[in-house]
């Protein structure tokens, strides 16, 4: 007997690097919370999110919205440094191309 399994082409598959990054970021969030001696309930309340949402962030599930993640980072006091970490002009490539005018849109 042969079993055929159809795989949908539009099925959502999270790349392994993204899965790892979610897990590591979640661990960092949980560590920041614990280092500040804050309970999950305190952080969730201050961020105006549910404890389940905070748990999903800390477990790296990737189901929380970007806004909810940023709310938690604000409560933990690491929002500004996290956003600064994504600044392209703080990278070698960004500094090398700093005098270039950025296009309004990039077309493929």
CNS distance restraints for C-alpha pairs under 8 A (distance, minus, plus):
assign (resid   7 and name CA) (resid  11 and name CA) 7.50 0.50 0.50
assign (resid  14 and name CA) (resid  18 and name CA) 6.52 0.50 0.50
assign (resid  14 and name CA) (resid  19 and name CA) 6.47 0.50 0.50
assign (resid  15 and name CA) (resid  19 and name CA) 6.38 0.50 0.50
assign (resid  16 and name CA) (resid  20 and name CA) 6.17 0.50 0.50
assign (resid  17 and name CA) (resid  21 and name CA) 6.15 0.50 0.50
assign (resid  18 and name CA) (resid  22 and name CA) 6.09 0.50 0.50
assign (resid  19 and name CA) (resid  23 and name CA) 6.29 0.50 0.50
assign (resid  19 and name CA) (resid  60 and name CA) 7.54 0.50 0.50
assign (resid  19 and name CA) (resid  62 and name CA) 7.98 0.50 0.50
assign (resid  20 and name CA) (resid  24 and name CA) 6.14 0.50 0.50
assign (resid  21 and name CA) (resid  25 and name CA) 5.90 0.50 0.50
assign (resid  21 and name CA) (resid  60 and name CA) 8.00 0.50 0.50
assign (resid  22 and name CA) (resid  26 and name CA) 5.96 0.50 0.50
assign (resid  22 and name CA) (resid  60 and name CA) 4.46 0.50 0.50
assign (resid  22 and name CA) (resid  61 and name CA) 6.88 0.50 0.50
assign (resid  22 and name CA) (resid  62 and name CA) 6.38 0.50 0.50
assign (resid  23 and name CA) (resid  27 and name CA) 6.23 0.50 0.50
assign (resid  23 and name CA) (resid  58 and name CA) 7.63 0.50 0.50
assign (resid  23 and name CA) (resid  59 and name CA) 6.20 0.50 0.50
assign (resid  23 and name CA) (resid  60 and name CA) 4.15 0.50 0.50
assign (resid  23 and name CA) (resid  61 and name CA) 7.36 0.50 0.50
assign (resid  24 and name CA) (resid  28 and name CA) 6.23 0.50 0.50
assign (resid  24 and name CA) (resid  60 and name CA) 7.27 0.50 0.50
assign (resid  25 and name CA) (resid  29 and name CA) 6.21 0.50 0.50
assign (resid  25 and name CA) (resid  58 and name CA) 7.56 0.50 0.50
assign (resid  25 and name CA) (resid  60 and name CA) 6.90 0.50 0.50
assign (resid  26 and name CA) (resid  30 and name CA) 6.24 0.50 0.50
assign (resid  26 and name CA) (resid  57 and name CA) 5.40 0.50 0.50
assign (resid  26 and name CA) (resid  58 and name CA) 3.82 0.50 0.50
assign (resid  26 and name CA) (resid  59 and name CA) 5.42 0.50 0.50
assign (resid  26 and name CA) (resid  60 and name CA) 4.78 0.50 0.50
assign (resid  27 and name CA) (resid  31 and name CA) 6.05 0.50 0.50
assign (resid  27 and name CA) (resid  58 and name CA) 5.79 0.50 0.50
assign (resid  27 and name CA) (resid  59 and name CA) 6.99 0.50 0.50
assign (resid  27 and name CA) (resid  60 and name CA) 7.60 0.50 0.50
assign (resid  28 and name CA) (resid  32 and name CA) 6.10 0.50 0.50
assign (resid  28 and name CA) (resid  58 and name CA) 7.85 0.50 0.50
assign (resid  29 and name CA) (resid  33 and name CA) 6.25 0.50 0.50
assign (resid  29 and name CA) (resid  57 and name CA) 7.76 0.50 0.50
assign (resid  29 and name CA) (resid  58 and name CA) 6.02 0.50 0.50
assign (resid  29 and name CA) (resid  73 and name CA) 7.45 0.50 0.50
assign (resid  30 and name CA) (resid  34 and name CA) 6.20 0.50 0.50
assign (resid  30 and name CA) (resid  58 and name CA) 5.51 0.50 0.50
assign (resid  31 and name CA) (resid  35 and name CA) 5.96 0.50 0.50
assign (resid  32 and name CA) (resid  36 and name CA) 6.29 0.50 0.50
assign (resid  32 and name CA) (resid  76 and name CA) 6.63 0.50 0.50
assign (resid  33 and name CA) (resid  37 and name CA) 6.35 0.50 0.50
assign (resid  33 and name CA) (resid  38 and name CA) 5.39 0.50 0.50
assign (resid  33 and name CA) (resid  39 and name CA) 7.18 0.50 0.50
assign (resid  33 and name CA) (resid  40 and name CA) 7.65 0.50 0.50
assign (resid  33 and name CA) (resid  43 and name CA) 7.55 0.50 0.50
assign (resid  33 and name CA) (resid  76 and name CA) 6.53 0.50 0.50
assign (resid  34 and name CA) (resid  38 and name CA) 5.85 0.50 0.50
assign (resid  34 and name CA) (resid  39 and name CA) 7.34 0.50 0.50
assign (resid  36 and name CA) (resid  76 and name CA) 7.90 0.50 0.50
assign (resid  38 and name CA) (resid  42 and name CA) 6.13 0.50 0.50
assign (resid  38 and name CA) (resid  43 and name CA) 6.62 0.50 0.50
assign (resid  39 and name CA) (resid  43 and name CA) 6.45 0.50 0.50
assign (resid  40 and name CA) (resid  44 and name CA) 6.00 0.50 0.50
assign (resid  40 and name CA) (resid  51 and name CA) 6.53 0.50 0.50
assign (resid  40 and name CA) (resid  54 and name CA) 7.17 0.50 0.50
assign (resid  40 and name CA) (resid  55 and name CA) 7.91 0.50 0.50
assign (resid  41 and name CA) (resid  45 and name CA) 6.01 0.50 0.50
assign (resid  41 and name CA) (resid  51 and name CA) 6.14 0.50 0.50
assign (resid  42 and name CA) (resid  46 and name CA) 6.12 0.50 0.50
assign (resid  43 and name CA) (resid  47 and name CA) 5.96 0.50 0.50
assign (resid  43 and name CA) (resid  54 and name CA) 7.96 0.50 0.50
assign (resid  43 and name CA) (resid  72 and name CA) 6.85 0.50 0.50
assign (resid  43 and name CA) (resid  75 and name CA) 6.67 0.50 0.50
assign (resid  43 and name CA) (resid  76 and name CA) 7.83 0.50 0.50
assign (resid  44 and name CA) (resid  48 and name CA) 5.88 0.50 0.50
assign (resid  44 and name CA) (resid  49 and name CA) 5.06 0.50 0.50
assign (resid  44 and name CA) (resid  50 and name CA) 5.66 0.50 0.50
assign (resid  44 and name CA) (resid  51 and name CA) 5.46 0.50 0.50
assign (resid  44 and name CA) (resid  53 and name CA) 7.98 0.50 0.50
assign (resid  44 and name CA) (resid  54 and name CA) 6.19 0.50 0.50
assign (resid  44 and name CA) (resid  72 and name CA) 7.46 0.50 0.50
assign (resid  45 and name CA) (resid  49 and name CA) 6.28 0.50 0.50
assign (resid  45 and name CA) (resid  50 and name CA) 7.30 0.50 0.50
assign (resid  46 and name CA) (resid  75 and name CA) 6.55 0.50 0.50
assign (resid  47 and name CA) (resid  68 and name CA) 7.55 0.50 0.50
assign (resid  47 and name CA) (resid  71 and name CA) 5.18 0.50 0.50
assign (resid  47 and name CA) (resid  72 and name CA) 5.47 0.50 0.50
assign (resid  47 and name CA) (resid  74 and name CA) 7.82 0.50 0.50
assign (resid  47 and name CA) (resid  75 and name CA) 6.21 0.50 0.50
assign (resid  48 and name CA) (resid  71 and name CA) 7.86 0.50 0.50
assign (resid  49 and name CA) (resid  53 and name CA) 6.42 0.50 0.50
assign (resid  49 and name CA) (resid  54 and name CA) 7.14 0.50 0.50
assign (resid  49 and name CA) (resid  68 and name CA) 6.96 0.50 0.50
assign (resid  50 and name CA) (resid  54 and name CA) 6.50 0.50 0.50
assign (resid  51 and name CA) (resid  55 and name CA) 6.01 0.50 0.50
assign (resid  52 and name CA) (resid  56 and name CA) 6.16 0.50 0.50
assign (resid  53 and name CA) (resid  57 and name CA) 6.31 0.50 0.50
assign (resid  53 and name CA) (resid  64 and name CA) 6.23 0.50 0.50
assign (resid  53 and name CA) (resid  68 and name CA) 7.91 0.50 0.50
assign (resid  54 and name CA) (resid  58 and name CA) 6.16 0.50 0.50
assign (resid  54 and name CA) (resid  72 and name CA) 7.78 0.50 0.50
assign (resid  55 and name CA) (resid  59 and name CA) 5.99 0.50 0.50
assign (resid  56 and name CA) (resid  60 and name CA) 6.07 0.50 0.50
assign (resid  56 and name CA) (resid  61 and name CA) 5.22 0.50 0.50
assign (resid  56 and name CA) (resid  62 and name CA) 7.14 0.50 0.50
assign (resid  56 and name CA) (resid  63 and name CA) 6.74 0.50 0.50
assign (resid  56 and name CA) (resid  64 and name CA) 6.69 0.50 0.50
assign (resid  57 and name CA) (resid  61 and name CA) 6.27 0.50 0.50
assign (resid  57 and name CA) (resid  62 and name CA) 6.84 0.50 0.50
assign (resid  57 and name CA) (resid  63 and name CA) 7.64 0.50 0.50
assign (resid  57 and name CA) (resid  64 and name CA) 6.31 0.50 0.50
assign (resid  57 and name CA) (resid  69 and name CA) 6.90 0.50 0.50
assign (resid  64 and name CA) (resid  68 and name CA) 6.33 0.50 0.50
assign (resid  64 and name CA) (resid  69 and name CA) 6.80 0.50 0.50
assign (resid  65 and name CA) (resid  69 and name CA) 6.47 0.50 0.50
assign (resid  66 and name CA) (resid  70 and name CA) 6.18 0.50 0.50
assign (resid  67 and name CA) (resid  71 and name CA) 6.10 0.50 0.50
assign (resid  68 and name CA) (resid  72 and name CA) 6.37 0.50 0.50
assign (resid  69 and name CA) (resid  73 and name CA) 6.29 0.50 0.50
assign (resid  70 and name CA) (resid  74 and name CA) 6.09 0.50 0.50
assign (resid  70 and name CA) (resid  79 and name CA) 6.49 0.50 0.50
assign (resid  71 and name CA) (resid  75 and name CA) 6.39 0.50 0.50
assign (resid  72 and name CA) (resid  76 and name CA) 6.27 0.50 0.50
assign (resid  73 and name CA) (resid  77 and name CA) 6.14 0.50 0.50
assign (resid  73 and name CA) (resid  78 and name CA) 5.29 0.50 0.50
assign (resid  73 and name CA) (resid  79 and name CA) 4.77 0.50 0.50
assign (resid  74 and name CA) (resid  78 and name CA) 6.02 0.50 0.50
assign (resid  74 and name CA) (resid  79 and name CA) 4.73 0.50 0.50
assign (resid  74 and name CA) (resid  80 and name CA) 7.80 0.50 0.50
assign (resid  78 and name CA) (resid  82 and name CA) 6.05 0.50 0.50
assign (resid  79 and name CA) (resid  83 and name CA) 6.17 0.50 0.50
assign (resid  80 and name CA) (resid  84 and name CA) 6.02 0.50 0.50
assign (resid  81 and name CA) (resid  85 and name CA) 6.07 0.50 0.50
assign (resid  82 and name CA) (resid  86 and name CA) 6.99 0.50 0.50
assign (resid  83 and name CA) (resid  87 and name CA) 6.98 0.50 0.50
assign (resid  85 and name CA) (resid  90 and name CA) 7.78 0.50 0.50
assign (resid  87 and name CA) (resid  91 and name CA) 7.52 0.50 0.50
assign (resid  88 and name CA) (resid  93 and name CA) 7.62 0.50 0.50
assign (resid  88 and name CA) (resid  94 and name CA) 5.05 0.50 0.50
assign (resid  88 and name CA) (resid  95 and name CA) 7.98 0.50 0.50
assign (resid  89 and name CA) (resid  93 and name CA) 7.60 0.50 0.50
assign (resid  89 and name CA) (resid  94 and name CA) 4.21 0.50 0.50
assign (resid  89 and name CA) (resid  95 and name CA) 5.31 0.50 0.50
assign (resid  89 and name CA) (resid  98 and name CA) 6.80 0.50 0.50
assign (resid  90 and name CA) (resid  94 and name CA) 6.42 0.50 0.50
assign (resid  90 and name CA) (resid  95 and name CA) 6.70 0.50 0.50
assign (resid  91 and name CA) (resid  95 and name CA) 6.15 0.50 0.50
assign (resid  92 and name CA) (resid  96 and name CA) 6.16 0.50 0.50
assign (resid  93 and name CA) (resid  97 and name CA) 6.24 0.50 0.50
assign (resid  94 and name CA) (resid  98 and name CA) 5.69 0.50 0.50
